[in-house]
């Protein structure tokens, strides 16, 4: 294990807001800089993301969904009352915190979409955050996302405000969603949603800003501009990132502000989008881009290709083209073929870090 300086250790465990705000400050000077947020579901996918960030000298945001957290706990664990998701999230957070210093990079711990029916999951994590904060002076997780976009707008904003009040004393970031992200991801299916619901209205953005700003500056908005989870046939997804620019202008005018980008936006449902679409959105104030589907496929492709190429070595424990008595253990050992998935996923994460100019920030 390589040595890690005390300053690196400190930066690795620092809470989300300083790192995020630092990125935002840089972004306001550059219209092509943002942070990618990588969904992870296992120790293996965590390692793949950390390896890419280390090799590209970049901070990284690792995020766990409710389903991903339950998977981390083990599919054999009951998720009644979100017990598995809570336990898996907390275990994953401690795992990442213990491992990140080995890679010598700052790591942000975030949790993904939390719909109304999943609020007990968020409550359980906040309990853990507060306990960790009492002992360490920072929350266990850097940030959470509350997604009440399918609920009435006013209830969405009021409930988000209540959770931000709980996060504020810990200087913990809270991401919220207004306007529905279409498609399907991790059990959240919005494939049949009305297209008009995919586009957030500027008055809603201003309402959110005016409601949340007095509570804490640490919040961001996942606004809908035609986003869709998953990858679909080109032409089927109509993204309009210019709407984010109109939202910024609306808020700026209402606040009489000199800041051209007063709102911190998040880009959901970006897999399969063109680099230009990403960069256009970033130019309008997107400070975080979620990537999941592309990374899942990249991870799968490494394992798929290995199994195809080594199919005559993994069908039996003994016997392969090299000889009837030749053992196959070194081919079907999970450490071998799982590693192939890590390598292809890590390569794809590296591409995203480079595309969004996050590489070489350290």
Order of alpha helices (4+ residues) and beta strands (2+ residues): alpha-alpha-beta-alpha-beta-alpha-alpha-beta-alpha-beta-alpha-beta-beta-beta-alpha-beta-beta-alpha-beta-alpha-beta-alpha-beta-beta-alpha-alpha
